[in-house]
């Protein structure tokens, strides 16, 4: 099953299930999170809402994170492919929710 967050005609963010070239609507996304124990998966799996053509929606980034923390150059092959030395201490960086984009979209600057 492929769960998606999407918007239609600039409306509110919604969640749905991707089925071929359609999205089956499962309702408003709100601040819903998809983790292994999330009830959101059951909601999307049971969705029986409107089937909307995929080309009529804009796919959003799949999660709404509070915080994302990344570790750079965290394995030897990554350091080698980057032509960088293996760091003595972990390279930690933040990725903010405002930096995420939807499928096929280019990055955008925040209006703020």
Secondary structure, DSSP 8 states (H G I E B T S, - for coil): -EEEEEESTT---EEEEEETTEEEEEEE-TT----TT-HHHHHHHT--S-EEEGGGSEE--S---S-EEEEET-SHHHHHHTT----SS-EEEEE-GGG---TT--------
